[in-house]
Amino acid sequence: MAEWLLLVHQLPPGGASNPRVRIWRRLQDLGAVPLRSAVYVLPNSPQAHEDFAWVRREIAELKGQATLFAADAVDAADRAAIVHAFRAARAADYESLQRTVAAATKAAKRQAKGVSPPGLVRIARALRKQLRDIEAIDFFSAPGGDHAREALAQLEASMVGERVPRRSVRRRSRRRNTQAAHG
């Protein structure tokens, strides 16, 4: 089985930028990284194939064109560059999450006697969901994940008496399937 799944697409020229942004966001949500302009890649898996098929349908509905390819990198340097792009993208996601957690932690510390307002609990839950979403598309164990998980756990622990999940229940992510398939 080929290691990578590529989506090559073209949207009609002109028109509103909204459809382009929608497709770009969808690809970001899937964890796809750009190889070149309008060429995105995911580790080849049944889930990635299904995800790209949905994006391809969306592009077709916008009167654009999209083609899926399964491929291997020709040499180790190309593979390393692709893996680096995935890791860098998720490291940036973890770093952004960690900054948001730090801001929420400061707000929690300002509260008297460890009582957190309901808004802070909602923020902590949203941050936990954001962490799970990042973990689901962290195909190559990007740096920063452990620090983000620890920072969030500390925030949650500081909210004594509030109902917030205390541990990260890691869903069976595509990353695990990818790592098993690609060593």
Protein Blocks (a to p, Z undefined) as FASTA:
>chain_A
ZZbdcddddddeejjfklmmmmmmmmmmnopacfbghiacddddfklmmmmmmmmmmmmm
nopacdddddddfblklmmmmmmmmmmmmmmmmmmmmmmmmmmmmmmmmpghhiacfklm
mmmmmmmmmmmmmmmmmmnopghjlmmmmmmmmmmmmmghiacdfbdcddddfklmmmmm
nZZ
